[in-house]
């Protein structure tokens, strides 16, 4: 069973469109400002948290499945690329991502 991430919105060139409503945060691309933007869609905020705090790529976030989320870590062994699920390109891409001690990663997963 996949997380409900890949169905966020209409895709453009095979990439789901992710956007925030409302005013854009000032000061450039500071990830913390995007995470704390109250106008961001909840799923978008969760995706940003996973990218920033778990060092995941967007294709890895979109390919997440609940069976890969364990009690204390996420097993990364698949990616979403060119409109399909695929294995990682290299063995180094297959890895385990531990949850952070503050609970931000687990909270983001629960909101998805």
Backbone bond lengths (Angstrom), bond angles and torsions (degrees), N, CA, C in turn:
res aa  C-N    CA-C-N  psi(-1)  N-CA   C-N-CA  omega(-1)  CA-C   N-CA-C  phi
1 X - - - 1.451 - - 1.521 109.00 -
2 X 1.302 117.62 129.37 1.454 122.55 -179.86 1.516 110.92 -86.47
3 X 1.314 115.06 152.25 1.456 119.34 170.04 1.518 107.20 -67.93
4 X 1.314 119.06 154.29 1.461 120.61 -176.76 1.518 113.06 -79.60
5 X 1.312 117.85 40.13 1.458 121.01 -174.84 1.516 111.80 -89.63
6 X 1.320 117.90 -42.30 1.461 121.34 -173.39 1.523 112.67 -64.70
7 X 1.312 118.43 -12.51 1.460 120.76 -178.72 1.527 112.31 -105.21
8 X 1.322 116.72 36.73 1.460 119.56 -176.94 1.517 114.01 -70.29
9 X 1.302 117.37 -30.12 1.446 118.50 -177.68 1.511 110.09 -178.63
10 X 1.331 116.36 -179.55 1.453 119.04 -179.61 1.527 110.65 -63.77
11 X 1.320 115.56 136.71 1.460 120.45 -178.09 1.521 110.41 -84.64
12 X 1.302 115.05 149.57 1.452 121.96 173.96 1.522 106.16 -125.41
13 X 1.331 116.85 119.56 1.461 122.04 -176.16 1.526 111.74 56.17
14 X 1.325 116.88 36.00 1.447 121.30 177.01 1.508 115.15 82.14
15 X 1.319 118.34 -0.40 1.459 121.52 -178.40 1.522 108.84 -110.22
16 X 1.356 117.81 122.96 1.461 118.90 177.70 1.517 110.78 -58.49
17 X 1.315 116.46 137.96 1.464 120.89 -179.93 1.520 108.99 -83.45
18 X 1.300 116.19 124.21 1.446 122.39 -179.90 1.523 107.75 -116.51
19 X 1.305 116.51 126.18 1.457 117.97 -177.92 1.520 110.51 -148.21
20 X 1.316 114.59 162.41 1.463 122.11 175.38 1.515 108.34 -113.84
21 X 1.307 116.23 141.19 1.455 120.57 174.88 1.516 108.29 -87.73
22 X 1.294 115.98 162.95 1.452 120.11 175.83 1.515 112.84 84.06
23 X 1.330 116.60 -172.10 1.464 120.47 -176.24 1.518 111.63 -67.08
24 X 1.320 115.69 142.81 1.461 121.25 178.13 1.528 109.09 -78.36
25 X 1.339 117.58 144.10 1.468 119.48 177.84 1.518 110.87 -61.77
26 X 1.308 117.01 141.87 1.463 121.08 178.71 1.521 109.67 -83.96
27 X 1.319 115.06 156.22 1.453 119.21 173.27 1.514 114.06 97.35
28 X 1.322 118.75 22.82 1.464 120.26 175.34 1.516 113.53 85.53
29 X 1.307 115.47 -148.36 1.456 121.43 -171.63 1.517 112.50 -102.16
30 X 1.294 118.07 49.06 1.454 122.43 175.87 1.528 107.81 -74.61
31 X 1.350 118.46 112.64 1.471 120.01 -176.82 1.515 113.53 -56.69
32 X 1.328 117.56 -34.71 1.465 119.90 -179.47 1.526 111.38 -61.73
33 X 1.331 117.79 -36.77 1.466 120.63 178.82 1.521 111.43 -67.57
34 X 1.334 117.79 -34.25 1.469 119.88 177.03 1.518 110.42 -71.15
35 X 1.317 116.87 -40.12 1.465 120.28 -178.56 1.524 110.71 -64.61
36 X 1.319 117.00 -38.16 1.459 120.67 -176.80 1.524 113.31 -89.96
37 X 1.326 119.36 -0.09 1.457 122.62 179.01 1.530 109.03 -66.99
38 X 1.339 118.64 115.25 1.470 120.24 -177.00 1.522 113.27 -67.37
39 X 1.324 118.20 -14.81 1.456 120.84 -178.77 1.524 112.96 -88.67
40 X 1.336 117.09 -9.98 1.466 119.20 179.49 1.525 109.53 -67.10
41 X 1.298 114.98 142.59 1.452 119.33 174.13 1.523 108.11 -63.14
42 X 1.321 117.18 146.63 1.463 121.83 -176.34 1.521 111.84 -58.77
43 X 1.328 117.88 -42.57 1.460 120.02 -179.90 1.521 111.32 -66.69
44 X 1.321 116.45 -37.00 1.457 120.43 178.02 1.521 110.19 -63.10
45 X 1.312 116.66 -44.14 1.459 120.58 178.10 1.519 110.35 -61.31
46 X 1.327 117.72 -40.59 1.463 120.91 178.53 1.527 111.44 -63.96
47 X 1.319 116.75 -40.72 1.464 120.76 178.17 1.521 110.37 -63.01
48 X 1.322 116.82 -43.55 1.468 120.41 179.63 1.529 110.36 -63.22
49 X 1.310 117.50 -41.61 1.465 120.78 178.52 1.523 110.30 -60.92
50 X 1.337 117.64 -43.84 1.466 120.05 179.61 1.529 111.51 -64.82
51 X 1.321 117.03 -39.21 1.464 120.20 179.37 1.528 110.34 -66.37
52 X 1.314 117.24 -44.27 1.464 121.11 -175.30 1.530 111.99 -77.20
53 X 1.326 117.68 -52.04 1.460 120.84 -172.91 1.528 114.14 -83.76
54 X 1.332 117.95 -27.69 1.465 120.19 -179.27 1.528 111.77 -103.81
55 X 1.332 116.89 0.45 1.476 122.05 -179.66 1.527 111.72 54.63
56 X 1.325 115.27 41.95 1.460 120.46 179.61 1.520 109.74 -96.32
57 X 1.312 115.64 149.96 1.465 121.48 174.36 1.528 108.01 -85.75
58 X 1.330 116.59 158.34 1.467 120.03 -177.09 1.527 111.37 -59.64
59 X 1.328 117.94 -39.20 1.467 120.93 178.18 1.513 112.51 -64.32
60 X 1.330 117.26 -31.39 1.466 121.03 177.34 1.519 110.62 -72.74
61 X 1.320 116.74 -39.34 1.465 120.30 178.24 1.527 110.03 -64.45
62 X 1.325 116.61 -43.83 1.469 120.28 -178.79 1.521 112.66 -67.74
63 X 1.330 117.15 -23.16 1.465 120.67 -179.15 1.525 113.27 -94.00
64 X 1.325 117.85 3.02 1.468 120.13 -178.28 1.522 111.76 -60.46
65 X 1.310 114.82 140.73 1.469 121.82 174.51 1.525 107.47 -129.77
66 X 1.318 116.61 149.32 1.463 120.22 -176.23 1.521 111.72 -60.62
67 X 1.322 118.46 -31.17 1.469 119.67 -179.77 1.526 111.86 -65.62
68 X 1.340 117.93 -18.42 1.463 122.04 179.55 1.528 112.16 -90.73
69 X 1.320 116.89 -6.33 1.461 121.03 178.96 1.521 107.39 -97.14
70 X 1.323 114.80 110.04 1.457 120.45 179.42 1.523 109.45 -96.98
71 X 1.314 116.48 -176.92 1.454 120.73 -176.25 1.531 113.51 -63.88
72 X 1.338 116.90 -32.49 1.458 119.89 -174.69 1.527 114.41 -129.06
73 X 1.345 117.33 5.36 1.468 119.79 -177.39 1.528 110.82 -164.46
74 X 1.331 114.77 168.76 1.461 122.44 175.75 1.523 107.42 -115.07
75 X 1.315 117.11 135.02 1.462 121.18 176.43 1.526 107.66 -95.95
76 X 1.314 116.28 119.42 1.458 121.86 -179.43 1.524 108.97 -101.16
77 X 1.332 116.06 109.46 1.468 119.09 179.40 1.526 112.53 -141.50
78 X 1.329 115.96 10.47 1.456 119.97 -178.13 1.530 109.20 -149.56
79 X 1.329 116.71 156.17 1.460 121.53 178.14 1.520 109.43 -139.17
80 X 1.325 115.83 161.39 1.461 122.38 175.42 1.514 106.27 -108.18
81 X 1.344 116.76 117.21 1.457 121.09 -174.23 1.517 109.24 -145.74
82 X 1.316 116.93 131.26 1.463 123.58 179.74 1.528 111.85 49.98
83 X 1.324 114.42 51.94 1.464 123.96 174.08 1.520 115.17 65.63
84 X 1.338 118.71 21.36 1.461 120.14 175.86 1.519 110.49 -151.08
85 X 1.317 114.53 157.72 1.454 120.57 176.78 1.517 108.14 -80.73
86 X 1.341 115.94 140.05 1.453 120.86 -174.65 1.526 108.93 -146.94
87 X 1.342 115.57 159.40 1.458 120.22 174.15 1.517 109.20 -70.09
88 X 1.316 116.12 161.92 1.459 120.37 174.99 1.523 109.27 -63.35
89 X 1.341 115.87 151.43 1.466 119.75 -178.27 1.523 112.01 -66.55
90 X 1.328 117.35 -37.94 1.460 121.11 -177.93 1.519 110.08 -130.38
91 X 1.314 116.35 165.86 1.464 120.97 176.94 1.529 110.57 -64.21
92 X 1.339 117.24 -31.04 1.466 120.62 179.25 1.526 111.38 -64.66
93 X 1.333 117.38 -25.05 1.453 120.98 178.39 1.515 112.74 -70.59
94 X 1.326 116.60 -26.37 1.467 120.88 176.53 1.519 107.68 -79.28
95 X 1.331 115.76 118.23 1.452 119.59 -175.63 1.517 110.76 -156.76
96 X 1.309 115.04 172.43 1.457 122.02 175.07 1.520 108.22 -114.19
97 X 1.320 115.56 133.04 1.462 121.48 -179.49 1.534 107.77 -110.27
98 X 1.338 117.08 111.59 1.474 118.63 178.88 1.520 110.99 -72.58
99 X 1.325 116.06 151.03 1.458 120.34 175.34 1.528 109.17 -69.36
100 X 1.322 116.01 148.23 1.463 120.09 177.42 1.523 109.67 -74.84
101 X 1.315 116.30 159.26 1.472 120.29 -175.98 1.520 112.96 -73.56
102 X 1.329 117.82 -14.95 1.466 121.10 -179.71 1.528 112.68 -89.05
103 X 1.321 117.23 -11.65 1.454 121.08 178.19 1.518 115.76 85.56
104 X 1.335 118.60 9.95 1.459 121.09 -177.71 1.530 112.04 -66.27
105 X 1.321 117.26 -39.83 1.469 120.32 -179.19 1.524 110.59 -67.12
106 X 1.312 117.52 -47.25 1.461 120.94 179.40 1.527 111.27 -62.91
107 X 1.313 117.29 -41.40 1.476 120.41 178.30 1.529 110.76 -63.32
108 X 1.327 116.75 -39.42 1.470 120.18 178.90 1.524 110.72 -64.43
109 X 1.315 116.84 -41.29 1.468 120.60 178.61 1.524 111.51 -63.58
110 X 1.319 116.39 -40.16 1.468 120.22 -179.22 1.529 112.63 -66.61
111 X 1.343 116.89 -28.11 1.470 120.67 -179.96 1.515 112.95 -81.02
112 X 1.310 118.70 -9.32 1.477 120.41 -175.51 1.508 111.53 -82.98
